[in-house]
């Protein structure tokens, strides 16, 4: 049987892994990232889900050889 600390870590790991990987898989226009994490000393975990900025179009060079 797992002790409480290990169980909490396992639950946290599964939750965050699934959340961070599922967001872009479900909608490629969105990303997920950590804002706060308990494992680094914050009071709670927080994941921010936001729309990705539009990709910049590469500038095409127009002109011929001289």
KEDOKE-982677 format. One record per residue: residue number from 1; residue in one letter; x, y, z of N, C-alpha, C in turn. Coordinates in pm, 1 decimal, padded with zeros to 6 digits. Example, Ala and Ser with C-alpha at 12.3 -4.5 7.8 and 13.67 -1.06 7.14 Angstrom:
2
   num   residuo     n.east    n.north       n.up    ca.east   ca.north      ca.up     c.east    c.north       c.up
     1         a    01319.0   -00569.0    00780.0    01230.0   -00450.0    00780.0    01320.0   -00330.0    00780.0
     2         s    01285.0   -00225.0    00708.0    01367.0   -00106.0    00714.0    01290.0    00003.0    00787.0
//
This chain:
66
   num   residuo     n.east    n.north       n.up    ca.east   ca.north      ca.up     c.east    c.north       c.up
     1         x    00083.8   -00118.7    00000.0    00000.0    00000.0    00000.0    00088.2    00124.9    00000.0
     2         x    00046.2    00226.6   -00073.5    00122.6    00351.3   -00081.6    00093.6    00440.3    00038.2
     3         x    00198.7    00507.2    00087.3    00173.3    00604.9    00192.9    00113.2    00730.9    00130.6
     4         x    00062.6    00820.4    00214.1   -00009.8    00938.1    00166.5    00075.5    01026.1    00075.6
     5         x    00202.0    01046.3    00109.9    00290.5    01130.6    00028.3    00311.0    01075.3   -00111.3
     6         x    00335.9    00946.1   -00118.6    00357.7    00884.5   -00250.4    00229.3    00883.2   -00332.8
     7         x    00118.1    00858.4   -00266.0   -00010.0    00858.6   -00335.7   -00040.6    00997.0   -00392.2
     8         x   -00015.5    01100.6   -00313.0   -00039.5    01237.6   -00359.7    00049.5    01269.0   -00479.3
     9         x    00176.8    01229.2   -00473.2    00268.5    01253.4   -00583.9    00220.4    01181.8   -00710.2
    10         x    00177.6    01056.9   -00696.4    00130.7    00979.4   -00811.2    00005.6    01041.8   -00872.8
    11         x   -00088.7    01084.1   -00788.8   -00209.7    01150.0   -00838.5   -00173.6    01279.5   -00911.4
    12         x   -00085.3    01357.1   -00852.3   -00042.6    01483.8   -00912.8    00025.1    01458.9   -01047.3
    13         x    00113.1    01360.0   -01052.7    00185.9    01328.7   -01175.2    00090.0    01288.8   -01287.7
    14         x   -00004.1    01200.3   -01257.3   -00100.0    01154.5   -01358.3   -00187.2    01269.4   -01405.3
    15         x   -00239.0    01347.7   -01311.8   -00326.0    01460.7   -01346.5   -00254.1    01560.8   -01435.9
    16         x   -00135.4    01601.6   -01396.5   -00064.7    01704.4   -01473.3   -00019.4    01652.3   -01608.4
    17         x    00027.4    01529.5   -01613.3    00071.7    01472.5   -01740.6   -00044.1    01463.6   -01838.7
    18         x   -00157.8    01415.1   -01791.2   -00273.3    01404.2   -01879.8   -00324.1    01541.2   -01923.1
    19         x   -00328.9    01635.8   -01831.4   -00379.7    01769.5   -01863.9   -00288.5    01840.8   -01962.5
    20         x   -00159.4    01843.8   -01933.9   -00066.3    01916.7   -02020.3   -00056.4    01856.3   -02159.4
    21         x   -00068.9    01726.5   -02170.7   -00059.2    01664.7   -02303.2   -00193.6    01661.3   -02375.2
    22         x   -00304.2    01658.9   -02301.6   -00435.8    01647.9   -02364.7   -00480.9    01777.9   -02429.5
    23         x   -00446.3    01891.3   -02370.8   -00495.1    02018.9   -02423.0   -00454.8    02040.1   -02568.7
    24         x   -00326.6    02034.4   -02604.0   -00292.2    02054.8   -02745.9   -00339.0    01941.8   -02837.7
    25         x   -00357.1    01822.0   -02781.7   -00408.7    01712.4   -02864.2   -00555.6    01733.6   -02898.8
    26         x   -00631.1    01789.0   -02804.6   -00772.7    01813.4   -02828.6   -00796.5    01936.1   -02916.4
    27         x   -00711.0    02036.9   -02902.6   -00725.4    02158.1   -02983.2   -00587.6    02218.5   -03003.9
    28         x   -00536.5    02208.5   -03126.2   -00399.8    02252.8   -03155.9   -00379.1    02402.9   -03140.2
    29         x   -00486.3    02478.6   -03128.5   -00475.3    02623.2   -03112.2   -00452.2    02665.1   -02967.5
    30         x   -00450.9    02569.4   -02874.2   -00434.9    02600.1   -02731.6   -00313.5    02529.5   -02673.5
    31         x   -00258.3    02587.8   -02568.0   -00146.5    02527.3   -02496.6   -00175.4    02531.3   -02347.4
    32         x   -00103.6    02449.3   -02272.4   -00117.8    02446.2   -02126.7    00020.5    02456.6   -02065.1
    33         x    00029.3    02527.7   -01953.1    00157.2    02539.6   -01883.1    00131.7    02559.0   -01733.8
    34         x    00232.0    02525.4   -01653.8    00221.9    02545.6   -01510.3    00242.6    02691.7   -01475.7
    35         x    00159.8    02743.4   -01386.6    00177.6    02876.8   -01331.0    00230.5    02864.1   -01188.6
    36         x    00172.8    02771.5   -01113.0    00215.3    02743.5   -00975.1    00220.2    02592.2   -00955.7
    37         x    00315.2    02547.8   -00872.7    00323.7    02405.6   -00842.4    00354.3    02384.7   -00694.9
    38         x    00285.7    02289.6   -00635.1    00309.0    02257.8   -00494.1    00448.1    02199.0   -00473.9
    39         x    00497.5    02127.2   -00573.1    00628.4    02062.6   -00556.9    00742.8    02163.0   -00553.6
    40         x    00716.3    02288.9   -00591.6    00818.9    02392.8   -00579.8    00788.8    02488.8   -00465.7
    41         x    00692.2    02451.6   -00379.9    00666.4    02530.2   -00260.9    00542.0    02616.9   -00264.0
    42         x    00471.0    02621.7   -00374.2    00347.0    02700.4   -00379.3    00238.2    02629.7   -00298.3
    43         x    00137.8    02707.1   -00256.8    00028.4    02651.7   -00177.9   -00057.3    02554.7   -00258.3
    44         x   -00065.6    02576.5   -00387.4   -00150.1    02492.8   -00472.8   -00088.5    02486.0   -00612.0
    45         x   -00140.9    02396.6   -00691.6   -00098.6    02385.7   -00831.0   -00195.4    02465.9   -00917.2
    46         x   -00142.3    02524.2   -01023.8   -00227.1    02598.6   -01117.1   -00172.6    02578.1   -01257.4
    47         x   -00261.2    02540.3   -01345.5   -00226.0    02522.6   -01486.0   -00302.5    02625.5   -01566.2
    48         x   -00232.2    02696.4   -01652.2   -00295.8    02798.7   -01734.9   -00313.6    02742.6   -01875.7
    49         x   -00436.3    02750.2   -01924.0   -00467.6    02706.8   -02060.1   -00501.3    02831.8   -02139.0
    50         x   -00428.0    02853.9   -02247.4   -00450.5    02975.0   -02325.8   -00436.1    02947.3   -02474.6
    51         x   -00495.4    03035.0   -02551.5   -00488.4    03023.6   -02696.5   -00348.7    03063.9   -02742.1
    52         x   -00293.3    02986.6   -02833.5   -00161.1    03017.8   -02886.7   -00169.7    03141.3   -02975.3
    53         x   -00065.2    03224.4   -02975.2   -00065.8    03338.1   -03066.6   -00055.1    03288.2   -03210.3
    54         x   -00107.3    03364.7   -03304.4   -00098.0    03320.2   -03444.8    00048.1    03310.0   -03488.3
    55         x    00076.6    03208.5   -03565.2    00213.2    03188.5   -03613.9    00249.0    03298.0   -03712.7
    56         x    00371.3    03346.3   -03700.8    00415.5    03450.3   -03794.0    00444.6    03387.3   -03928.7
    57         x    00399.7    03453.8   -04033.0    00424.7    03403.9   -04167.9    00564.7    03445.2   -04209.2
    58         x    00635.3    03352.9   -04274.3    00769.2    03383.7   -04322.4    00758.0    03477.0   -04441.9
    59         x    00844.4    03575.3   -04441.9    00842.3    03672.6   -04550.0    00907.7    03611.3   -04673.4
    60         x    00835.0    03611.7   -04782.4    00887.8    03555.5   -04905.9    00961.2    03663.8   -04983.3
    61         x    01077.3    03625.7   -05034.8    01154.3    03721.2   -05115.5    01101.4    03714.7   -05257.8
    62         x    01072.9    03831.5   -05312.1    01020.4    03839.4   -05448.3    01128.9    03902.3   -05534.9
    63         x    01150.1    03846.7   -05648.5    01250.5    03902.0   -05739.7    01321.0    03790.7   -05814.3
    64         x    01384.0    03828.2   -05918.2    01452.4    03728.6   -06000.0    01603.0    03752.0   -05998.4
    65         x    01671.3    03663.3   -06065.6    01817.0    03677.5   -06077.5    01847.8    03784.1   -06179.9
    66         x    01955.8    03855.4   -06158.1    01998.2    03958.8   -06254.1    02112.6    03916.0   -06338.3
//
